[in-house]
């Protein structure tokens, strides 16, 4: 796992160096592709660096706990060591998830369509609640929404409504 993560970090550093090249700006399409790959690798590299930092802190705490003569300080260092190990394990789990190959469609935009089923006005009101829930979730996660079409009822429900969700990762979330 860590060989793959080290390769990802090396690629990240390579992209970082390439992005500093002034000649890159002359080719907008290449610059956009480079920056997209950079943004995709950045969270993984940051997690890896956090994991390394925690590993170092855990080693230092362990050495302090083993060498300390004062019982209270040794206990504190031991507690710090155990909390660092727990945090490292959590980060390792997150890193494993980040290594799962992404779906090529993950960054595409989405069109969502909600239709009221059987149930008349109550189903239409439920469709309105669903629409409101999805749009609020999209806004909370930083996506843009645009209403494409709707067939409203007299009480404020929707027989059908369609809207688009735009932003990086919209397809994977919706």
C-alpha positions in Angstrom: 0.0 0.0 0.0 2.7 2.5 0.9 4.7 1.8 -2.3 1.6 3.0 -4.2 1.2 6.0 -1.9 4.8 6.9 -2.4 4.4 6.7 -6.2 1.3 9.0 -5.9 3.3 11.5 -3.8 6.1 11.4 -6.4 3.6 12.1 -9.2 2.1 14.9 -7.1 5.5 16.5 -6.6 6.1 16.2 -10.4 2.8 17.9 -11.2 3.6 20.6 -8.7 6.9 21.3 -10.4 5.3 21.3 -13.9 2.6 23.7 -12.7 5.3 26.2 -11.9 6.5 26.2 -15.5 5.4 29.5 -17.2 5.3 27.7 -20.6 2.3 25.6 -19.4 0.0 28.6 -19.5 0.3 28.8 -23.3 -1.5 25.4 -23.6 -4.8 25.9 -21.7 -6.0 22.3 -22.2 -2.8 20.8 -20.9 -2.8 23.2 -17.9 -6.4 22.2 -17.1 -5.6 18.5 -17.3 -2.6 18.9 -15.1 -4.4 20.9 -12.5 -7.3 18.4 -12.5 -4.9 15.5 -11.8 -3.2 17.6 -9.2 -6.5 18.3 -7.4 -7.4 14.6 -7.4 -4.0 13.6 -5.9 -3.8 16.3 -3.3 -6.2 14.9 -0.6 -4.4 11.5 -0.7 -0.9 13.2 -0.4 -2.1 15.4 2.5 -3.5 12.3 4.3 -0.2 10.5 3.7 1.8 13.4 5.1 -0.6 13.5 8.2 0.0 9.8 8.7 3.8 10.2 8.5 3.6 13.1 11.0 1.5 11.0 13.4 3.9 8.1 13.1 6.8 10.4 14.0 4.9 11.8 17.0 4.1 8.2 18.1 7.7 7.2 18.0 8.8 10.3 19.9 6.1 9.6 22.6 7.1 6.0 22.8 10.8 6.9 23.4 9.8 9.5 26.0 7.6 7.0 27.8 10.3 4.4 27.9 13.1 6.8 29.0 11.2 9.0 31.4 11.8 8.5 35.1 8.8 10.5 36.3 5.8 8.2 36.5 3.2 10.9 35.6 5.2 12.0 32.6 5.7 8.5 31.4 2.0 7.8 31.7 1.2 11.0 29.7 3.7 10.0 27.0 2.2 6.5 26.9 -1.3 7.9 26.5 0.0 10.2 23.7 1.6 7.2 22.0 -1.7 5.2 22.2 -3.8 8.2 20.8 -1.2 8.6 17.9 -1.5 4.9 17.1 -5.3 5.1 17.0 -5.2 8.2 14.8 -2.7 6.4 12.5 -4.9 3.4 12.2 -7.9 5.7 11.3 -5.7 7.4 8.7 -4.6 4.1 7.2 -8.2 3.1 6.7 -8.9 6.4 5.0 -5.8 6.0 2.8 -7.0 2.5 1.8 -10.3 3.9 0.7 -8.6 6.7 -1.2 -6.6 4.1 -3.2 -9.7 2.5 -4.6 -9.9 3.3 -8.3 -12.3 6.1 -9.1 -15.1 5.8 -11.5 -14.3 7.8 -14.7 -17.8 9.4 -14.4 -17.3 10.6 -10.8 -16.6 14.2 -11.8 -19.4 14.6 -14.2 -22.5 16.6 -13.6 -25.9 15.0 -12.9 -29.5 15.5 -13.9 -31.9 14.4 -11.2 -35.6 13.7 -12.0 -38.2 13.2 -9.3 -41.7 12.0 -10.1 -44.6 11.7 -7.7 -45.8 8.1 -7.6 -49.2 6.8 -6.8 -50.8 8.7 -3.9 -52.0 11.9 -5.5 -51.3 15.1 -3.6 -49.4 13.5 -0.8 -47.0 11.9 -3.3 -46.6 15.3 -4.9 -45.8 16.9 -1.6 -43.3 14.2 -0.8 -41.6 14.8 -4.2 -41.3 18.5 -3.2 -39.7 17.5 0.1 -37.3 15.2 -1.7 -36.4 18.1 -4.1 -35.8 20.4 -1.2 -33.7 17.8 0.6 -31.5 17.1 -2.5 -31.0 20.8 -3.3 -30.1 21.7 0.3 -27.6 18.8 0.4 -26.1 19.9 -2.9 -25.7 23.5 -1.6 -24.2 22.3 1.7 -21.6 20.2 -0.2 -20.7 23.0 -2.6 -22.5 21.9 -5.7 -24.6 24.2 -7.9 -28.1 23.3 -8.8 -30.3 24.6 -11.6 -34.0 23.8 -12.0 -34.7 22.4 -15.5 -38.4 21.8 -15.5 -41.3 21.2 -13.1 -44.9 20.3 -13.1 -46.3 21.9 -9.8 -49.5 21.1 -8.0 -51.8 23.6 -6.4 -50.6 22.8 -2.9 -46.9 23.4 -3.7 -46.0 19.8 -4.5 -44.5 18.4 -7.7 -45.9 15.8 -10.0 -42.4 15.8 -11.6 -39.3 18.0 -11.3 -35.9 17.8 -12.9 -32.8 19.7 -11.9 -29.1 19.6 -12.6 -26.3 19.3 -10.1 -22.9 20.6 -11.2 -19.5 20.4 -9.6 -16.5 18.1 -9.0 -17.8 14.8 -7.7 -21.5 15.4 -8.4 -21.9 12.1 -10.1 -20.3 10.1 -7.3 -22.4 11.8 -4.6 -25.7 11.7 -6.5 
